[in-house]
């Protein structure tokens, strides 16, 4: 029996090809188990606003992304529960044999406060 769940994916423009590939994998996985599915890829923040206007069809929003994105969704979704987060959790592990200059650049780019060196 299907639960009639739907999934909307919205990623950053820098990951557009990855987002599309992930969406196709989710569709394929659902089809392989005979599940009915509604999976869509949302490309812009304007589309998010349009979706939030469909409050009678949405039971819960679990936004993943920047604090700004989460806050924006919380502010716009007056009648839809939002399971938001304060800040993301970031872990970067740097191997003892790694090139430290490259590793530090990666850790800083990932916005981690305390990279762990092992």
HUZI-V317711 format. One record per pair of residues at least 24 apart in sequence whose C-alpha atoms are under 8 Angstrom apart, sorted by the first residue. I is the first residue (numbers start at 1). J is the second residue. D is the distance in Angstrom with one decimal. If there is no record, write none. Layout:
# HUZI-V317711
i & j & d
I & J & D
I & J & D
This chain:
# HUZI-V317711
i & j & d
2 & 35 & 6.3
2 & 36 & 6.4
4 & 36 & 7.2
4 & 37 & 7.2
5 & 37 & 7.0
5 & 38 & 7.2
6 & 37 & 6.3
6 & 38 & 4.8
6 & 39 & 6.0
7 & 38 & 6.3
7 & 39 & 4.9
7 & 40 & 6.6
8 & 39 & 5.8
8 & 40 & 5.0
8 & 41 & 5.8
8 & 42 & 6.6
9 & 39 & 7.7
9 & 40 & 6.3
9 & 41 & 4.8
9 & 42 & 5.8
10 & 41 & 5.9
10 & 42 & 4.7
10 & 43 & 6.0
10 & 44 & 7.6
11 & 42 & 7.7
11 & 43 & 7.2
12 & 43 & 7.9
13 & 43 & 7.5
49 & 76 & 7.3
52 & 76 & 7.0
52 & 77 & 6.0
53 & 77 & 7.9
55 & 79 & 6.7
55 & 80 & 6.2
91 & 115 & 7.0
92 & 116 & 6.7
93 & 117 & 6.2
93 & 118 & 7.3
94 & 118 & 6.4
